Amino acid sequence: MKFLVNHCYEIIPNKVLDSPDGSLTILEALKEISFNIKRVYYINNLIQANSIRGKHAHKELEQALFCISGHFTMKLDDGENSQIIKVSNNSRGLFIGPLLWHEMTDFSSNCVILVLASDYYNESDYLRSYDKFLNYIKDQRAE
Ligand code: TYD
């Protein structure tokens, strides 16, 4: 996959064991997941067709996101370039680095998203308005 935005890349698991009994996918910290995993969360029960999730960027948090069932649309924006990606259950993940505005929509009802995060939940790491996100990037560049 070609990325037009910074702070994002595709994560390819080193080991996917496919068999008629199902697929087993393995991910390890400091290997294909580039950081030490401090938190795991998942999103499911996406029963409303028009759900929107994300709509924020992080100052420092690194995340690895895997759509382990179904599909959804990810909109990414690094403040200069934006990109829309269809994410589906294909065993590949997305690295979502800091300073990357992301919005998730168009979830299939069977969609399950697993996220591995580099740090504990900390609301002060969030940039929850797009204007704040752009201003934060501008201030960082000026430093
Ligand atoms: P948020 O990160 O905005 O979710 P999403 O990007 O999936 O839309 O978090 C939604 C709410 O859940 C918000 O009030 C913060 C809370 N939350 C925690 O308390 N701990 C966590 O680890 C996460 C991810 C969210």
Backbone and ligand atoms as CSV (ligand in chain L), in Angstrom:
chain,resi,resn,atom,element,x,y,z
A,1,MET,N,N,0.843,-1.196,0.000
A,1,MET,CA,C,0.000,0.000,0.000
A,1,MET,C,C,0.882,1.251,0.000
A,2,LYS,N,N,0.470,2.264,-0.763
A,2,LYS,CA,C,1.262,3.482,-0.845
A,2,LYS,C,C,0.659,4.525,0.117
A,3,PHE,N,N,1.515,5.120,0.932
A,3,PHE,CA,C,1.016,6.105,1.904
A,3,PHE,C,C,1.378,7.517,1.453
A,4,LEU,N,N,0.379,8.385,1.464
A,4,LEU,CA,C,0.580,9.781,1.081
A,4,LEU,C,C,0.798,10.643,2.311
A,5,VAL,N,N,0.542,10.052,3.493
A,5,VAL,CA,C,0.686,10.808,4.746
A,5,VAL,C,C,1.911,10.301,5.507
A,6,ASN,N,N,2.474,11.174,6.331
A,6,ASN,CA,C,3.577,10.776,7.212
A,6,ASN,C,C,3.023,10.080,8.451
A,7,HIS,N,N,3.914,9.426,9.183
A,7,HIS,CA,C,3.595,8.792,10.473
A,7,HIS,C,C,2.647,7.601,10.341
A,8,CYS,N,N,2.632,6.971,9.173
A,8,CYS,CA,C,1.747,5.828,8.972
A,8,CYS,C,C,2.422,4.819,8.053
A,9,TYR,N,N,2.314,3.562,8.390
A,9,TYR,CA,C,2.777,2.514,7.479
A,9,TYR,C,C,2.015,1.221,7.746
A,10,GLU,N,N,2.153,0.311,6.802
A,10,GLU,CA,C,1.461,-0.969,6.926
A,10,GLU,C,C,2.293,-1.909,7.792
A,11,ILE,N,N,1.626,-2.611,8.702
A,11,ILE,CA,C,2.317,-3.599,9.542
A,11,ILE,C,C,1.987,-4.988,8.999
A,12,ILE,N,N,3.026,-5.751,8.686
A,12,ILE,CA,C,2.816,-7.100,8.151
A,12,ILE,C,C,3.280,-8.102,9.207
A,13,PRO,N,N,2.360,-8.887,9.772
A,13,PRO,CA,C,2.761,-9.867,10.791
A,13,PRO,C,C,3.815,-10.822,10.242
A,14,ASN,N,N,4.771,-11.194,11.088
A,14,ASN,CA,C,5.798,-12.139,10.653
A,14,ASN,C,C,5.223,-13.534,10.499
A,15,LYS,N,N,4.154,-13.812,11.259
A,15,LYS,CA,C,3.626,-15.166,11.235
A,15,LYS,C,C,2.102,-15.150,11.131
A,16,VAL,N,N,1.574,-15.735,10.065
A,16,VAL,CA,C,0.132,-15.958,9.931
A,16,VAL,C,C,-0.025,-17.431,9.569
A,17,LEU,N,N,-0.656,-18.194,10.451
A,17,LEU,CA,C,-0.814,-19.630,10.213
A,17,LEU,C,C,-2.253,-19.880,9.772
A,18,ASP,N,N,-2.422,-20.046,8.456
A,18,ASP,CA,C,-3.756,-20.303,7.899
A,18,ASP,C,C,-3.990,-21.803,7.827
A,19,SER,N,N,-5.163,-22.236,8.235
A,19,SER,CA,C,-5.506,-23.649,8.084
A,19,SER,C,C,-7.020,-23.745,7.977
A,20,PRO,N,N,-7.553,-24.894,7.596
A,20,PRO,CA,C,-9.019,-25.039,7.538
A,20,PRO,C,C,-9.666,-24.809,8.900
A,21,ASP,N,N,-8.888,-24.879,9.971
A,21,ASP,CA,C,-9.420,-24.632,11.315
A,21,ASP,C,C,-9.343,-23.164,11.701
A,22,GLY,N,N,-8.962,-22.317,10.747
A,22,GLY,CA,C,-8.911,-20.880,11.030
A,22,GLY,C,C,-7.513,-20.318,10.849
A,23,SER,N,N,-7.402,-19.003,11.002
A,23,SER,CA,C,-6.107,-18.320,10.860
A,23,SER,C,C,-5.611,-17.891,12.230
A,24,LEU,N,N,-4.346,-18.128,12.475
A,24,LEU,CA,C,-3.707,-17.684,13.714
A,24,LEU,C,C,-2.668,-16.638,13.330
A,25,THR,N,N,-2.836,-15.425,13.854
A,25,THR,CA,C,-1.922,-14.319,13.516
A,25,THR,C,C,-1.180,-13.906,14.776
A,26,ILE,N,N,0.124,-13.787,14.677
A,26,ILE,CA,C,0.949,-13.495,15.855
A,26,ILE,C,C,1.662,-12.158,15.663
A,27,LEU,N,N,1.636,-11.351,16.721
A,27,LEU,CA,C,2.305,-10.043,16.693
A,27,LEU,C,C,3.150,-9.919,17.945
A,28,GLU,N,N,4.384,-9.462,17.817
A,28,GLU,CA,C,5.258,-9.359,18.982
A,28,GLU,C,C,5.824,-7.946,19.132
A,29,ALA,N,N,5.881,-7.526,20.400
A,29,ALA,CA,C,6.430,-6.199,20.710
A,29,ALA,C,C,7.903,-6.147,20.332
A,30,LEU,N,N,8.308,-4.995,19.837
A,30,LEU,CA,C,9.681,-4.704,19.427
A,30,LEU,C,C,10.120,-5.573,18.248
A,31,LYS,N,N,9.162,-6.235,17.630
A,31,LYS,CA,C,9.415,-6.930,16.359
A,31,LYS,C,C,8.542,-6.232,15.325
A,32,GLU,N,N,7.495,-6.887,14.831
A,32,GLU,CA,C,6.676,-6.166,13.839
A,32,GLU,C,C,5.893,-5.005,14.470
A,33,ILE,N,N,5.657,-5.103,15.812
A,33,ILE,CA,C,5.123,-3.931,16.528
A,33,ILE,C,C,6.354,-3.190,17.046
A,34,SER,N,N,6.572,-1.980,16.574
A,34,SER,CA,C,7.869,-1.318,16.771
A,34,SER,C,C,8.076,-0.804,18.200
A,35,PHE,N,N,7.015,-0.837,19.013
A,35,PHE,CA,C,7.118,-0.268,20.363
A,35,PHE,C,C,6.762,-1.326,21.404
A,36,ASN,N,N,7.017,-1.007,22.665
A,36,ASN,CA,C,6.578,-1.867,23.765
A,36,ASN,C,C,5.097,-1.626,24.014
A,37,ILE,N,N,4.318,-2.677,24.074
A,37,ILE,CA,C,2.864,-2.526,24.176
A,37,ILE,C,C,2.474,-2.345,25.650
A,38,LYS,N,N,1.840,-1.199,25.950
A,38,LYS,CA,C,1.414,-0.965,27.339
A,38,LYS,C,C,-0.081,-1.104,27.505
A,39,ARG,N,N,-0.806,-1.048,26.370
A,39,ARG,CA,C,-2.280,-1.057,26.472
A,39,ARG,C,C,-2.854,-1.728,25.231
A,40,VAL,N,N,-3.906,-2.462,25.439
A,40,VAL,CA,C,-4.634,-3.101,24.331
A,40,VAL,C,C,-6.092,-2.713,24.483
A,41,TYR,N,N,-6.721,-2.268,23.396
A,41,TYR,CA,C,-8.168,-2.071,23.442
A,41,TYR,C,C,-8.776,-2.512,22.121
A,42,TYR,N,N,-10.056,-2.783,22.174
A,42,TYR,CA,C,-10.708,-3.194,20.937
A,42,TYR,C,C,-12.070,-2.530,20.817
A,43,ILE,N,N,-12.498,-2.389,19.582
A,43,ILE,CA,C,-13.774,-1.734,19.262
A,43,ILE,C,C,-14.629,-2.771,18.539
A,44,ASN,N,N,-15.828,-3.010,19.041
A,44,ASN,CA,C,-16.760,-3.925,18.374
A,44,ASN,C,C,-18.185,-3.416,18.583
A,45,ASN,N,N,-19.166,-4.216,18.291
A,45,ASN,CA,C,-20.583,-3.818,18.407
A,45,ASN,C,C,-20.885,-2.573,17.584
A,46,LEU,N,N,-20.364,-2.521,16.371
A,46,LEU,CA,C,-20.568,-1.349,15.518
A,46,LEU,C,C,-21.880,-1.536,14.752
A,47,ILE,N,N,-22.978,-1.448,15.496
A,47,ILE,CA,C,-24.276,-1.803,14.919
A,47,ILE,C,C,-24.910,-0.629,14.183
A,48,GLN,N,N,-24.445,0.583,14.473
A,48,GLN,CA,C,-25.013,1.768,13.828
A,48,GLN,C,C,-24.229,2.027,12.545
A,49,ALA,N,N,-24.918,2.113,11.423
A,49,ALA,CA,C,-24.231,2.239,10.129
A,49,ALA,C,C,-23.440,3.546,10.027
A,50,ASN,N,N,-23.903,4.603,10.728
A,50,ASN,CA,C,-23.259,5.914,10.557
A,50,ASN,C,C,-22.323,6.280,11.717
A,51,SER,N,N,-21.798,5.280,12.411
A,51,SER,CA,C,-20.869,5.571,13.521
A,51,SER,C,C,-19.613,6.276,13.013
A,52,ILE,N,N,-19.105,7.187,13.830
A,52,ILE,CA,C,-17.823,7.848,13.539
A,52,ILE,C,C,-16.946,7.678,14.770
A,53,ARG,N,N,-15.736,7.226,14.595
A,53,ARG,CA,C,-14.798,7.101,15.713
A,53,ARG,C,C,-13.504,7.817,15.352
A,54,GLY,N,N,-12.654,8.001,16.350
A,54,GLY,CA,C,-11.409,8.718,16.104
A,54,GLY,C,C,-11.662,10.205,16.167
A,55,LYS,N,N,-11.439,10.906,15.071
A,55,LYS,CA,C,-11.560,12.369,15.013
A,55,LYS,C,C,-10.628,12.998,16.046
A,56,HIS,N,N,-9.396,12.520,16.050
A,56,HIS,CA,C,-8.389,13.128,16.915
A,56,HIS,C,C,-7.001,12.728,16.410
A,57,ALA,N,N,-6.002,13.360,16.986
A,57,ALA,CA,C,-4.606,12.949,16.773
A,57,ALA,C,C,-3.983,12.846,18.160
A,58,HIS,N,N,-2.846,12.195,18.228
A,58,HIS,CA,C,-2.125,12.100,19.495
A,58,HIS,C,C,-0.821,12.880,19.390
A,59,LYS,N,N,-0.397,13.423,20.526
A,59,LYS,CA,C,0.880,14.159,20.547
A,59,LYS,C,C,2.051,13.189,20.485
A,60,GLU,N,N,1.956,12.084,21.242
A,60,GLU,CA,C,3.105,11.164,21.330
A,60,GLU,C,C,2.763,9.695,21.134
A,61,LEU,N,N,1.531,9.337,21.369
A,61,LEU,CA,C,1.153,7.907,21.368
A,61,LEU,C,C,1.404,7.249,20.010
A,62,GLU,N,N,1.929,6.032,20.063
A,62,GLU,CA,C,2.062,5.204,18.856
A,62,GLU,C,C,1.060,4.061,18.976
A,63,GLN,N,N,0.415,3.728,17.864
A,63,GLN,CA,C,-0.595,2.675,17.906
A,63,GLN,C,C,-0.470,1.762,16.688
A,64,ALA,N,N,-0.836,0.510,16.896
A,64,ALA,CA,C,-0.907,-0.453,15.799
A,64,ALA,C,C,-2.341,-0.954,15.759
A,65,LEU,N,N,-2.981,-0.748,14.634
A,65,LEU,CA,C,-4.418,-1.015,14.521
A,65,LEU,C,C,-4.655,-2.179,13.554
A,66,PHE,N,N,-5.453,-3.139,13.983
A,66,PHE,CA,C,-5.763,-4.299,13.146
A,66,PHE,C,C,-7.272,-4.466,13.068
A,67,CYS,N,N,-7.787,-4.527,11.868
A,67,CYS,CA,C,-9.201,-4.831,11.671
A,67,CYS,C,C,-9.278,-6.359,11.600
A,68,ILE,N,N,-9.703,-6.983,12.690
A,68,ILE,CA,C,-9.625,-8.452,12.741
A,68,ILE,C,C,-10.918,-9.114,12.273
A,69,SER,N,N,-11.942,-8.296,11.992
A,69,SER,CA,C,-13.164,-8.821,11.368
A,69,SER,C,C,-13.838,-7.664,10.634
A,70,GLY,N,N,-14.430,-7.949,9.483
A,70,GLY,CA,C,-15.194,-6.931,8.755
A,70,GLY,C,C,-14.312,-5.904,8.075
A,71,HIS,N,N,-14.841,-4.697,7.959
A,71,HIS,CA,C,-14.100,-3.633,7.257
A,71,HIS,C,C,-14.611,-2.261,7.692
A,72,PHE,N,N,-13.822,-1.238,7.428
A,72,PHE,CA,C,-14.217,0.154,7.677
A,72,PHE,C,C,-13.350,1.081,6.828
A,73,THR,N,N,-13.666,2.371,6.867
A,73,THR,CA,C,-12.896,3.371,6.107
A,73,THR,C,C,-12.107,4.232,7.078
A,74,MET,N,N,-10.829,4.421,6.785
A,74,MET,CA,C,-9.956,5.259,7.622
A,74,MET,C,C,-9.552,6.493,6.821
A,75,LYS,N,N,-9.802,7.665,7.419
A,75,LYS,CA,C,-9.336,8.911,6.801
A,75,LYS,C,C,-8.137,9.396,7.613
A,76,LEU,N,N,-7.024,9.616,6.963
A,76,LEU,CA,C,-5.790,10.037,7.630
A,76,LEU,C,C,-5.383,11.411,7.115
A,77,ASP,N,N,-4.816,12.210,8.009
A,77,ASP,CA,C,-4.428,13.568,7.621
A,77,ASP,C,C,-3.238,13.976,8.500
A,78,ASP,N,N,-2.102,14.272,7.882
A,78,ASP,CA,C,-0.922,14.651,8.670
A,78,ASP,C,C,-0.751,16.171,8.748
A,79,GLY,N,N,-1.775,16.899,8.331
A,79,GLY,CA,C,-1.713,18.367,8.363
A,79,GLY,C,C,-1.319,18.938,7.022
A,80,GLU,N,N,-0.737,18.109,6.172
A,80,GLU,CA,C,-0.373,18.553,4.819
A,80,GLU,C,C,-1.068,17.713,3.760
A,81,ASN,N,N,-1.010,16.406,3.968
A,81,ASN,CA,C,-1.631,15.485,3.013
A,81,ASN,C,C,-2.685,14.653,3.717
A,82,SER,N,N,-3.683,14.244,2.936
A,82,SER,CA,C,-4.694,13.359,3.506
A,82,SER,C,C,-4.900,12.174,2.577
A,83,GLN,N,N,-5.491,11.154,3.135
A,83,GLN,CA,C,-5.639,9.904,2.397
A,83,GLN,C,C,-6.798,9.115,2.987
A,84,ILE,N,N,-7.530,8.461,2.132
A,84,ILE,CA,C,-8.634,7.607,2.592
A,84,ILE,C,C,-8.278,6.164,2.269
A,85,ILE,N,N,-8.350,5.313,3.281
A,85,ILE,CA,C,-7.949,3.916,3.114
A,85,ILE,C,C,-9.121,3.014,3.493
A,86,LYS,N,N,-9.368,2.004,2.705
A,86,LYS,CA,C,-10.332,0.960,3.069
A,86,LYS,C,C,-9.560,-0.076,3.874
A,87,VAL,N,N,-9.958,-0.290,5.108
A,87,VAL,CA,C,-9.243,-1.241,5.965
A,87,VAL,C,C,-10.134,-2.477,6.128
A,88,SER,N,N,-9.534,-3.654,5.891
A,88,SER,CA,C,-10.342,-4.867,6.038
A,88,SER,C,C,-9.532,-5.947,6.730
A,89,ASN,N,N,-10.192,-7.037,6.970
A,89,ASN,CA,C,-9.598,-8.148,7.694
A,89,ASN,C,C,-8.655,-8.922,6.762
A,90,ASN,N,N,-7.459,-8.357,6.543
A,90,ASN,CA,C,-6.524,-9.020,5.631
A,90,ASN,C,C,-5.210,-9.356,6.340
A,91,SER,N,N,-5.257,-9.376,7.657
A,91,SER,CA,C,-4.134,-9.679,8.550
A,91,SER,C,C,-3.078,-8.568,8.612
A,92,ARG,N,N,-3.160,-7.580,7.741
A,92,ARG,CA,C,-2.204,-6.464,7.831
A,92,ARG,C,C,-2.763,-5.374,8.737
A,93,GLY,N,N,-1.859,-4.658,9.387
A,93,GLY,CA,C,-2.288,-3.600,10.299
A,93,GLY,C,C,-1.797,-2.247,9.829
A,94,LEU,N,N,-2.201,-1.231,10.561
A,94,LEU,CA,C,-1.766,0.138,10.269
A,94,LEU,C,C,-1.026,0.678,11.475
A,95,PHE,N,N,0.162,1.189,11.259
A,95,PHE,CA,C,0.849,1.943,12.309
A,95,PHE,C,C,0.324,3.364,12.244
A,96,ILE,N,N,-0.209,3.824,13.376
A,96,ILE,CA,C,-0.709,5.208,13.466
A,96,ILE,C,C,0.206,5.921,14.447
A,97,GLY,N,N,1.077,6.726,13.912
A,97,GLY,CA,C,2.048,7.417,14.753
A,97,GLY,C,C,1.473,8.696,15.335
A,98,PRO,N,N,2.308,9.439,16.039
A,98,PRO,CA,C,1.852,10.710,16.603
A,98,PRO,C,C,1.539,11.712,15.482
A,99,LEU,N,N,0.765,12.707,15.816
A,99,LEU,CA,C,0.462,13.824,14.912
A,99,LEU,C,C,-0.137,13.366,13.591
A,100,LEU,N,N,-1.053,12.454,13.694
A,100,LEU,CA,C,-1.778,11.971,12.516
A,100,LEU,C,C,-3.273,11.990,12.849
A,101,TRP,N,N,-3.972,12.941,12.247
A,101,TRP,CA,C,-5.422,13.041,12.467
A,101,TRP,C,C,-6.080,11.831,11.813
A,102,HIS,N,N,-6.942,11.130,12.558
A,102,HIS,CA,C,-7.593,9.958,11.966
A,102,HIS,C,C,-9.081,9.900,12.310
A,103,GLU,N,N,-9.842,9.520,11.318
A,103,GLU,CA,C,-11.299,9.396,11.462
A,103,GLU,C,C,-11.714,8.063,10.862
A,104,MET,N,N,-12.564,7.339,11.576
A,104,MET,CA,C,-12.993,6.015,11.113
A,104,MET,C,C,-14.504,6.018,10.898
A,105,THR,N,N,-14.929,5.558,9.727
A,105,THR,CA,C,-16.364,5.540,9.369
A,105,THR,C,C,-16.667,4.278,8.556
A,106,ASP,N,N,-17.904,4.155,8.131
A,106,ASP,CA,C,-18.369,3.078,7.222
A,106,ASP,C,C,-18.039,1.681,7.752
A,107,PHE,N,N,-18.312,1.482,9.018
A,107,PHE,CA,C,-18.010,0.175,9.626
A,107,PHE,C,C,-19.021,-0.869,9.171
A,108,SER,N,N,-18.535,-2.043,8.856
A,108,SER,CA,C,-19.455,-3.168,8.658
A,108,SER,C,C,-19.936,-3.594,10.053
A,109,SER,N,N,-21.106,-4.202,10.135
A,109,SER,CA,C,-21.669,-4.509,11.469
A,109,SER,C,C,-20.845,-5.576,12.188
A,110,ASN,N,N,-20.067,-6.362,11.419
A,110,ASN,CA,C,-19.225,-7.394,12.051
A,110,ASN,C,C,-17.794,-6.893,12.297
A,111,CYS,N,N,-17.604,-5.563,12.175
A,111,CYS,CA,C,-16.239,-5.025,12.282
A,111,CYS,C,C,-15.722,-5.121,13.723
A,112,VAL,N,N,-14.509,-5.615,13.863
A,112,VAL,CA,C,-13.818,-5.627,15.158
A,112,VAL,C,C,-12.425,-5.057,14.924
A,113,ILE,N,N,-12.080,-4.041,15.704
A,113,ILE,CA,C,-10.783,-3.368,15.539
A,113,ILE,C,C,-9.975,-3.568,16.817
A,114,LEU,N,N,-8.798,-4.119,16.658
A,114,LEU,CA,C,-7.895,-4.355,17.789
A,114,LEU,C,C,-6.782,-3.308,17.713
A,115,VAL,N,N,-6.518,-2.639,18.834
A,115,VAL,CA,C,-5.480,-1.604,18.841
A,115,VAL,C,C,-4.457,-1.915,19.934
A,116,LEU,N,N,-3.193,-1.879,19.573
A,116,LEU,CA,C,-2.088,-2.028,20.514
A,116,LEU,C,C,-1.477,-0.640,20.661
A,117,ALA,N,N,-1.275,-0.208,21.893
A,117,ALA,CA,C,-0.831,1.175,22.107
A,117,ALA,C,C,0.458,1.207,22.928
A,118,SER,N,N,1.257,2.236,22.676
A,118,SER,CA,C,2.578,2.332,23.303
A,118,SER,C,C,2.523,2.888,24.717
A,119,ASP,N,N,1.346,3.386,25.135
A,119,ASP,CA,C,1.280,3.982,26.473
A,119,ASP,C,C,-0.129,3.835,27.054
A,120,TYR,N,N,-0.240,4.124,28.337
A,120,TYR,CA,C,-1.531,4.080,29.010
A,120,TYR,C,C,-2.400,5.220,28.495
A,121,TYR,N,N,-3.678,5.115,28.743
A,121,TYR,CA,C,-4.611,6.171,28.361
A,121,TYR,C,C,-4.265,7.470,29.087
A,122,ASN,N,N,-4.185,8.547,28.320
A,122,ASN,CA,C,-3.854,9.847,28.893
A,122,ASN,C,C,-4.543,10.926,28.055
A,123,GLU,N,N,-5.601,11.484,28.603
A,123,GLU,CA,C,-6.404,12.435,27.814
A,123,GLU,C,C,-5.570,13.644,27.355
A,124,SER,N,N,-4.524,13.996,28.129
A,124,SER,CA,C,-3.763,15.193,27.738
A,124,SER,C,C,-2.857,14.933,26.522
A,125,ASP,N,N,-2.781,13.677,26.075
A,125,ASP,CA,C,-2.034,13.364,24.852
A,125,ASP,C,C,-2.902,13.536,23.592
A,126,TYR,N,N,-4.203,13.777,23.799
A,126,TYR,CA,C,-5.126,13.880,22.660
A,126,TYR,C,C,-5.173,15.311,22.120
A,127,LEU,N,N,-5.288,15.433,20.812
A,127,LEU,CA,C,-5.656,16.696,20.159
A,127,LEU,C,C,-7.024,16.428,19.548
A,128,ARG,N,N,-8.068,16.942,20.170
A,128,ARG,CA,C,-9.415,16.527,19.789
A,128,ARG,C,C,-10.123,17.518,18.872
A,129,SER,N,N,-9.465,18.632,18.540
A,129,SER,CA,C,-10.062,19.484,17.502
A,129,SER,C,C,-9.031,19.636,16.381
A,130,TYR,N,N,-9.549,19.674,15.154
A,130,TYR,CA,C,-8.652,19.735,13.997
A,130,TYR,C,C,-7.819,21.017,14.016
A,131,ASP,N,N,-8.421,22.118,14.471
A,131,ASP,CA,C,-7.683,23.383,14.569
A,131,ASP,C,C,-6.546,23.285,15.583
A,132,LYS,N,N,-6.838,22.647,16.735
A,132,LYS,CA,C,-5.792,22.461,17.754
A,132,LYS,C,C,-4.658,21.621,17.192
A,133,PHE,N,N,-5.012,20.596,16.421
A,133,PHE,CA,C,-4.031,19.714,15.782
A,133,PHE,C,C,-3.117,20.530,14.853
A,134,LEU,N,N,-3.726,21.347,13.986
A,134,LEU,CA,C,-2.916,22.152,13.051
A,134,LEU,C,C,-2.035,23.149,13.798
A,135,ASN,N,N,-2.590,23.770,14.842
A,135,ASN,CA,C,-1.810,24.738,15.623
A,135,ASN,C,C,-0.657,24.059,16.355
A,136,TYR,N,N,-0.908,22.862,16.863
A,136,TYR,CA,C,0.131,22.109,17.586
A,136,TYR,C,C,1.301,21.794,16.642
A,137,ILE,N,N,0.976,21.373,15.414
A,137,ILE,CA,C,2.023,21.071,14.430
A,137,ILE,C,C,2.820,22.339,14.103
A,138,LYS,N,N,2.082,23.437,13.917
A,138,LYS,CA,C,2.727,24.716,13.574
A,138,LYS,C,C,3.688,25.137,14.690
A,139,ASP,N,N,3.224,25.034,15.964
A,139,ASP,CA,C,4.050,25.414,17.113
A,139,ASP,C,C,5.289,24.535,17.191
A,140,GLN,N,N,5.122,23.249,16.914
A,140,GLN,CA,C,6.266,22.322,16.980
A,140,GLN,C,C,7.336,22.670,15.947
A,141,ARG,N,N,6.844,23.049,14.727
A,141,ARG,CA,C,7.775,23.409,13.650
A,141,ARG,C,C,8.531,24.687,13.980
A,142,ALA,N,N,7.850,25.590,14.717
A,142,ALA,CA,C,8.454,26.889,15.050
A,142,ALA,C,C,9.532,26.748,16.130
A,143,GLU,N,N,9.466,25.633,16.896
A,143,GLU,CA,C,10.401,25.454,18.027
A,143,GLU,C,C,11.834,25.219,17.552
L,1,TYD,P1,P,-11.417,7.651,21.965
L,1,TYD,O1,O,-9.956,7.375,22.045
L,1,TYD,O2,O,-11.842,9.013,21.513
L,1,TYD,O3,O,-12.120,6.533,21.063
L,1,TYD,P2,P,-12.201,6.347,19.471
L,1,TYD,O4,O,-10.974,6.893,18.843
L,1,TYD,O5,O,-12.339,4.873,19.311
L,1,TYD,O6,O,-13.426,7.038,18.998
L,1,TYD,O7,O,-12.043,7.320,23.383
L,1,TYD,C1,C,-13.450,7.280,23.588
L,1,TYD,C2,C,-13.691,7.443,25.074
L,1,TYD,O8,O,-13.131,6.334,25.780
L,1,TYD,C3,C,-13.065,8.690,25.686
L,1,TYD,O9,O,-13.981,9.232,26.621
L,1,TYD,C4,C,-11.848,8.201,26.416
L,1,TYD,C5,C,-12.192,6.766,26.750
L,1,TYD,N1,N,-11.013,5.870,26.719
L,1,TYD,C6,C,-10.445,5.428,27.907
L,1,TYD,O10,O,-10.905,5.760,29.011
L,1,TYD,N2,N,-9.352,4.610,27.850
L,1,TYD,C7,C,-8.822,4.206,26.667
L,1,TYD,O11,O,-7.815,3.443,26.666
L,1,TYD,C8,C,-9.410,4.663,25.442
L,1,TYD,C9,C,-8.861,4.251,24.101
L,1,TYD,C10,C,-10.508,5.490,25.525
